[in-house]
Amino acid sequence: MSSSVRNGETTVATSLAFDWRIVLVFWTAIGVFAVIQSYIHYTIHEKEFVGVLSVSRLLLEIIPGWYFWAFATPLIFKLGAGFSFEQRAGRLTAVFIHVVSSLVFASAYMLVNAVFLSLARDSSLTAEAVISTFTSRTVSGSYFAFLTYWAILGAGFAVNYYRRFREREVEAAHLATRSSQLETELIKAQLSALKAQIQPHFLFNTLHAVSALMQDDVKRARSMIAKLSEILRITIDEAHEHKIPISRELDVLNLYLDIEKMRFGSHLTINIELHEGASDVLVPSFILQPLVENAIKHGVGRSGKGSLEITAVRRNGNLEIRVLDDGPGPIANAATYGHGLGFKNTKDRLERLYGPAGRLELDRLGNKTVATLTMPAETGQYANYSS
């Protein structure tokens, strides 16, 4: 390999090196948001605490817990790099290591929380106060901490995927000729990077929904965690599947929609139609979730209620999938609608897989916003590792 290629790889490695500043800013922002959310909650719903409540007390109660995750992030990233789920031969070992690690980190997080909660509520810190706080928050705290560990681990996987993608991209740019096999491997690396970016984005959004419910409805939060765990299992089992049948994609999507229905209840109406002859058509895995998330965000998320329709039909040698919501649409939300990470990555994945035959279009249909995916109707073998 030429020296220019090696220098390019060095530049990529340097640009992707772990940056404490980004981590601290990220977790500080989440901590400040949590403080504001808690203050508003107490002010509106638990007014009896307003007289003894102060911003400084909330900062002492909440911020240290988030900073714990800031310092834990590089350690979890290293564990993810050392024990990944990519090789089936070592997958059980990796699962065992991460389950044990998540329990250790969850226990440490709850201990840190217990110490600072005790300090905030009684400046004379005692072992009895710490133990009492620790045990009283074991159920809600352990679920939250366990889920946070896996969300950070997912983000670490995304960084590793993206790092490998950039390294391959730099190497490919300096090669005079490339074989068709190398081109195929590069496309797969790009797809893996795009999919890995979407999944942590979804995990953090769901984590936020769970944390919002934890204080008010622990039972519903547990149900959300169970659904999210199933999605995580499927994501791990099918990590190497770039295409899956549309029927399987909708099965996975229904798990995500179950989480959203727990959030919005009867305010969210969902209708899914899979037309005859379309169920065995292969689609890029995890292709619908970011579009559905976008539809709910700009539809139900803005008005508090609404409907979602998903249809898949095989027509003229193509598969056409439409995602409709009754939100304000791309004109009212021009600054953000259709420009997010999920929307852009979905378009990129379709272009890389199908070229001009793969399209994603956004439009208005009456009072509804519709995102339409079009791709060749391909069928073939599908290895379901979860079976």
N, C-alpha and C positions, 0 to 999 in steps of 0.2 A: 504494500500500500504506500502511496506517495506521502511525502512529508506534509503536503498541503491538506491531504485527507486527515492525517493524524492531528494537525493543528486545528482543523475544523471540528473534530471530535472533542478536542480539549476545550474549545470555545463552548460547545454545547454542554459538556459536563459542568463547566464553570457557571454557565447561565442557569443550570438546573440545580445547582448546589443548594443545600438546605439553608434557608434564610430565616434567622430568628426574628428579624423585624416583621416579616410578613405574618409569621405565626402569632407573635404578641399582639399585633394590630388586629388580627382576625378574632382571637379569643377575647381581647379587650372589648371589641365592638359587640360581641355576643353578650359578654358580661354586663355592659352598660345597658343594652337592650333588655336584658333580664331584670335589671334593677328598676328600669322605667316601668316595665310590665307589672312587676310586683307592687310598685308604689301605686300605680293606677288601680290594680286589683284591690288592695287594702282600702284605698280611698273610697271606692265605689261599693264594694261588697262587704267589707269588714270594718265599718266606721269606728267600732269601739277601740280599734288599735291605733287610730290616727293620732290620738293624743300622746302615745308613747313611741310613735314611729318617727324615725328621722332618716334622711338620706344617708348619713354616715353609718347608721346602724345597718341599713340594707346593703351598703357597699361592703361592710365587714362580713355580713352573712353570705353574700352571693359571689363577690369578685374572686376570693381565694379559690373557690371550687373551679371556676373557669380557668384560672391561672394554673391550677393543677394539671388540667388537660393541655395547656400550652407547653408545660415542661415535659408532659408525657408524650406529646406528639412525635418528637424525633425518635424516642424509644420504640413506639408502636410502628413507625415507619421502618425502622431497622428490623423489627420482628417480621414485618410483612415482606421485606426484601429477602430475609433469610428463610422464611417458611411460607412459600406461596402455594396456590392451589393449581398451578398450571400443569404440573406433572402428576398424572393419575397415581403413579407408584408411591409418591410421598404425600398424597392428599390426606389420608387418615392421620398421619403424623402431624401435618400442618394444622388440621382441625383441632386435634388434641392440644397442641401447643397454644393455639389462640384461645381456645375455651378456657384453659387454665390461666393464661395471661389476662384474659378479660375479667376473670373472677378476682385475680390479685389486684389489678388496677381499680376495679370497682370497690373493693374493700378499702384500698388506700384513699380513694376519692371520698368515700363515706366517712372515713376517719378524719380527713382534713376538714370536711364539711362540719362534722360534729364538733371539732375543736373551735372553729371560728364562729359557729352558731352559739356555742356556749359562751365564748368571749363577748359576743354581741349582746347576749341576753343577761349575762352576769359577769362583770369584769373580773371577779375573783374566780379564776378557772380552777375547777376541781375535777378529779377523776370520775366522781359519781355523775357530775353533770355531763361530761363527755360520753360516758357509757350510756346514760339515759337517752341522750340525743341520738347517739349512734343506733341504738336498738329501735327507737321509735320511728326512725326513717329508713329502716332496713328494706322494707318491701318496695316503696316507691323509688328510693335512692338506688337500690341495686339494679332494678330494671333500667332506669335512666342511664346509669353508669355503664352497664353491660352494652346497651345499645350505642352509647357514645363511642366506646372502644371500637366496635365494629364499623361505625361510620368513619372514624379516623383511619382504620385499617383499609377501608374501601378507597379513601382519598389517597392513601399511600400507594395502593395498587395502580390508581390512575396516573400518579406521577411516574411510577416505574414504567408503565406502558408508554407514556408520552416520551420519556427519556429514550427508550429503545427506538421509538418511532423517529425521533429527531436524529439519533445516531445513524439509523439506516438511511434516512433522507439525505444526510450530508455525504455519506459514503456513495450513495447512488448518484449524486450530483457530480462527483469527480471521476466516475467510471466512464471510459470512452464507449464501451458497448455493454449492453446488458442482455442476458438471455431471457427468454420468456418465463422461465422458472423464477428468476430473480424478480421480475416485474410482478408476478403473482404474489410472491412473498411480501413485497413492499406494500401491495394493496391490502393484504391481510393485516399487516402491521398498522396501516393507517386506520382500517376499520376497527381494530382492537382499541386504538387510542381514542377514536371518536366515541365508541361505546363506553369505554372506561371513564370518559369525561362526563357522560350523561348519568351514569349510575350513582356516583357519589353525590352529584347534584340532587338527584331524587332522594337519596338516603338522608341528606341534611334537611331537605324540605319536610320529609316525613318525621324526622327526629324533632323538628320544631313543632309539628302538630302534636306529637306525643307529649312533649314537655308542656305545651299549653293546656293539655287535658289532665296532666298528672295531679294537679292540686284539686281539680273540681270533680273528676270522674275517673278514678283509678281503674275501675272495671273496664271501661271503654278503652283506656290507655293500654291495658294488658291485651285486649283483643287486637288493637292496632299492632302491638309488638309481635303477637303471634303471626299475624298476616305478613308483617315485614320480614320475620324470620323465614317464612316459607318462600318469599321472593328472593331473599339472600341465598337460600339453599338452591333454588332453581338457577340463579345467576352463577353460582359456583359450579353446579353440575353441568351447565351448558356453556361454560366459558369459551369453548373452542367452536361453538356452533354459530357461524355467521348467518345462516339461513335456517328457518324452522317453518313448519306449516302454519298458515294463518289461524287455524283452529287452536293450535298450541299457543300462539301469540296472544289470542284472545283469552285463553285460560289464565295466562300469567297476568294479563291486563285486568282481569276480573278481580284478582287479589288486590291490586292497587285501587280499583274502584270501590272495593269493600271498605278500604281505609277511608276513602273520601266520603263514602256514605255514612260512616261513623261520625265524620266531622260535621256534615251538613244535614244528616237525617232526611226527613221528608222534603226538605227544601231542594234536594237534588234528585231529578228524574233522569233515569238512564234507559236507553233502548238500544240494543245491539242486534243487528240482522246480518247473518252470514248466509248468502244466497247459495242455492244448490249448485254443486260443481266447483265451488271455490275453496272448500275446506282443506284440500290437500295441496293448494298452491303455496310455494315457499316464499317467505318474506324475510327481510333482514330482522334478526332477533332484536327485541326491545325497541322496535321502530315506532310503535304507536304511543308508548307511554309519555314521551315528552310532548307530543301533540295534544294528547288528552289532558295532561297537566296544564298546558298552555290554555286550552279551552276552558277548563275549570277556573283557572286563575282570572282570566279576563271575562268570564261569563258569571258563574256562580259566585266566585270570590269577590267580585266588585258589587254585585247587587244583593248578595245574600241568599239568592235562590235562582233556580233556572233548570234547564234541561240539556241533556247531552245525547246525541244520536251518533251511532257508528254503524256504517254499512259497508259490506265487502261483496263485490260482484265481479264475476268473470265475464269479460266482454271483448270480442274481436282480438283474441290472443293476448289480452292484457288483464291484469287484476287492478281494479279501481276501488280504493278505500276512501271513504269520506267520513270526516269527523266534524259534526255540526254542533254549535252551541248558540244560545240566544243572547250572547253578550253584545256590548256596543260595537265590537268589530275593529278592524284595522284602521279605519279612518279616525274614530274617536281616540284610539290608543296608538297613534302613529309613531310615537317616540319609542315605544317598547314592543308593540305587538309584531310578531314575526321577525324580530331581530335578536332574540335571545339565543343562548347556547344550544338549547334543545332543538329549536327550529333550524338553525344554521347547520348543526351537525347532521340532522336528518336529511337535509338537502345534499350535504357533502357525501353521506353514505350512499344515497341513491345514485348520485352521479358517478361515484367510483365503482359501484357494482354494475350499473346498467348503461352508463353513458347517457346519451340524449333520450334513451327510452325510459329512463327513470326520472320522474318529475314530481315536484311538490308545489302546489299552487294554493294561494290564499285569496278568498273572494267573499262577497256577500250574496246571499240567496234569500231575498225577501228581508225579513228581520233577523236572519240568522247569519252567523259567520261560518264558513265552510273551508276546511283544509282538505285538499284532495291529493292523494298519493296515487300515482300511476306507475306500473312496472310490468315487465313481461311476465306472463303466467307460466312460471316454471314449476315442474314437479320433479321429485326425485327421492332418494333415500334420505332418511333422517335418523340420526343416532341419538335416542333419548337416554342419556346416562342416568336419569333419575328413576328409570323403570327397573 
